[in-house]
């Protein structure tokens, strides 16, 4: 056993953990798109509060009530 043997094993282990399948890459891209969409919606809502004040805070939430009802119905139907 030489001094370099443990280093070669560590390099092989590192290269195995860095490989991703195409499905994992697609899942990562989808997750990133969802996060960006949520951040854009929150930024838009924040901008509406900055521009229109209190009505900009509660009117988008009020408009989303039917959407949330639909989502809840879809969840309960399975």
Backbone bond lengths (Angstrom), bond angles and torsions (degrees), N, CA, C in turn:
res aa  C-N    CA-C-N  psi(-1)  N-CA   C-N-CA  omega(-1)  CA-C   N-CA-C  phi
1 X - - - 1.440 - - 1.528 107.82 -
2 X 1.319 115.24 130.03 1.455 120.29 179.46 1.522 109.47 -108.95
3 X 1.319 114.54 174.25 1.459 120.68 -179.84 1.533 111.43 -66.75
4 X 1.330 118.35 -29.03 1.459 122.28 -175.78 1.525 112.41 -80.63
5 X 1.320 119.62 -17.15 1.456 121.36 -177.22 1.532 113.53 -59.45
6 X 1.319 120.45 -47.99 1.473 118.78 178.65 1.525 112.39 -62.89
7 X 1.322 117.48 -31.41 1.469 119.98 179.98 1.519 111.13 -69.22
8 X 1.305 118.21 -36.81 1.457 120.51 178.67 1.519 110.59 -67.01
9 X 1.322 117.41 -39.25 1.460 120.59 177.20 1.517 111.77 -64.18
10 X 1.328 116.99 -38.68 1.459 120.89 179.19 1.520 110.78 -67.27
11 X 1.317 118.14 -37.59 1.468 121.16 179.17 1.520 110.68 -66.63
12 X 1.318 117.18 -39.04 1.456 120.21 178.57 1.524 110.65 -66.22
13 X 1.307 117.73 -41.19 1.456 121.59 179.10 1.523 110.41 -64.84
14 X 1.320 117.12 -41.35 1.454 121.02 179.92 1.514 111.05 -63.76
15 X 1.315 119.01 -40.55 1.459 121.05 -178.75 1.521 110.73 -69.50
16 X 1.334 117.99 -30.09 1.455 120.37 178.53 1.526 111.50 -71.18
17 X 1.320 117.69 -35.78 1.461 119.94 -177.82 1.527 112.06 -78.30
18 X 1.320 119.11 -18.64 1.465 121.28 -178.99 1.520 112.60 -85.31
19 X 1.304 118.81 -13.05 1.457 120.72 -178.76 1.521 109.04 -79.73
20 X 1.326 115.47 133.88 1.454 121.93 177.47 1.515 108.96 -122.23
21 X 1.298 116.10 147.09 1.457 119.54 174.90 1.524 108.74 -80.65
22 X 1.302 115.73 165.49 1.465 119.38 -179.62 1.528 110.35 -66.79
23 X 1.334 117.61 -31.39 1.459 120.34 177.34 1.527 110.96 -65.08
24 X 1.329 117.39 -40.83 1.460 120.42 178.02 1.514 111.08 -65.11
25 X 1.322 117.28 -38.00 1.473 120.56 177.74 1.522 110.40 -65.19
26 X 1.346 117.14 -42.71 1.460 120.40 178.45 1.519 110.96 -63.62
27 X 1.337 117.01 -40.60 1.461 120.03 177.73 1.519 111.08 -62.40
28 X 1.325 116.46 -39.04 1.463 120.94 178.65 1.521 110.45 -65.40
29 X 1.319 117.27 -41.02 1.470 121.16 179.62 1.520 110.51 -66.14
30 X 1.331 117.30 -42.46 1.463 120.78 179.09 1.528 110.06 -63.51
31 X 1.328 116.93 -43.60 1.463 120.27 178.90 1.527 110.68 -62.71
32 X 1.321 117.40 -40.00 1.461 120.84 178.79 1.526 110.91 -65.11
33 X 1.315 117.34 -40.44 1.469 120.51 178.52 1.526 111.20 -64.64
34 X 1.326 116.76 -40.30 1.468 119.98 178.73 1.524 110.23 -64.03
35 X 1.331 116.59 -44.22 1.461 119.61 179.11 1.520 112.11 -63.17
36 X 1.316 117.23 -40.35 1.472 120.46 178.24 1.524 110.03 -65.06
37 X 1.324 117.71 -41.16 1.461 120.76 179.26 1.527 110.87 -62.67
38 X 1.331 117.04 -42.97 1.463 120.57 179.06 1.524 110.17 -64.12
39 X 1.332 117.01 -42.74 1.464 119.86 179.33 1.524 111.95 -64.49
40 X 1.327 117.51 -38.60 1.469 120.86 178.59 1.532 110.03 -66.00
41 X 1.331 116.80 -42.23 1.469 119.29 178.65 1.530 111.34 -64.23
42 X 1.321 117.28 -41.93 1.459 119.71 177.89 1.524 111.82 -66.27
43 X 1.324 116.97 -37.68 1.468 120.06 177.48 1.526 110.49 -66.14
44 X 1.324 116.93 -39.71 1.463 120.42 176.70 1.512 112.27 -63.83
45 X 1.321 115.83 -41.67 1.457 119.98 177.70 1.527 110.32 -64.93
46 X 1.313 117.11 -41.50 1.461 120.52 176.56 1.529 112.02 -62.66
47 X 1.336 115.81 -39.27 1.468 119.42 177.76 1.523 111.10 -65.38
48 X 1.340 117.01 -37.88 1.464 119.03 178.60 1.522 110.88 -66.01
49 X 1.326 117.53 -35.09 1.470 120.23 175.95 1.524 109.86 -66.77
50 X 1.334 116.46 -40.11 1.465 119.79 179.85 1.528 111.57 -66.72
51 X 1.322 117.11 -34.60 1.470 120.33 -177.16 1.529 111.42 -83.00
52 X 1.354 117.72 -49.17 1.456 121.11 -171.67 1.521 114.34 -107.36
53 X 1.323 117.96 -2.28 1.457 120.58 176.98 1.522 112.82 77.08
54 X 1.329 115.72 -139.95 1.458 121.38 -174.27 1.534 113.51 -62.08
55 X 1.337 120.24 -41.09 1.475 118.05 176.19 1.540 112.49 -60.73
56 X 1.310 117.13 -30.61 1.458 119.73 176.28 1.515 112.76 -68.94
57 X 1.331 116.45 -18.39 1.455 120.82 177.54 1.523 111.41 -83.59
58 X 1.323 117.60 -47.49 1.455 118.23 -171.06 1.527 114.38 -94.53
59 X 1.326 120.30 -24.28 1.464 120.04 -178.92 1.537 113.46 -66.45
60 X 1.340 120.44 -41.89 1.473 117.97 175.09 1.536 112.63 -62.22
61 X 1.330 116.93 -37.37 1.461 119.83 177.47 1.524 110.57 -66.05
62 X 1.317 116.69 -40.18 1.457 120.93 177.81 1.530 111.15 -65.09
63 X 1.317 116.99 -38.28 1.464 120.72 179.40 1.532 111.98 -69.18
64 X 1.327 117.51 -24.99 1.470 120.54 -179.07 1.524 113.48 -85.58
65 X 1.326 118.83 -3.41 1.468 121.00 -179.72 1.530 111.49 -58.32
66 X 1.338 120.73 -47.93 1.472 118.79 178.36 1.539 112.64 -63.08
67 X 1.307 116.98 -33.48 1.462 120.17 178.51 1.523 110.11 -64.90
68 X 1.316 117.12 -44.52 1.455 121.37 179.59 1.523 110.71 -64.70
69 X 1.344 117.61 -37.93 1.461 120.22 176.07 1.529 110.29 -60.86
70 X 1.308 115.85 -43.82 1.471 119.16 178.13 1.515 112.13 -62.41
71 X 1.323 117.42 -41.51 1.467 120.97 178.46 1.519 110.26 -63.73
72 X 1.324 117.05 -43.60 1.468 120.24 178.44 1.523 111.76 -62.38
73 X 1.324 117.17 -39.98 1.463 119.36 176.73 1.526 111.98 -64.75
74 X 1.327 116.84 -40.20 1.470 119.60 176.89 1.521 112.01 -64.07
75 X 1.332 115.85 -37.85 1.459 119.14 179.18 1.526 110.90 -66.54
76 X 1.320 116.91 -42.20 1.466 119.15 -177.24 1.520 112.52 -71.34
77 X 1.327 117.38 -27.09 1.477 119.57 177.96 1.520 111.68 -75.54
78 X 1.319 116.24 -18.48 1.471 120.19 176.90 1.453 110.24 90.77
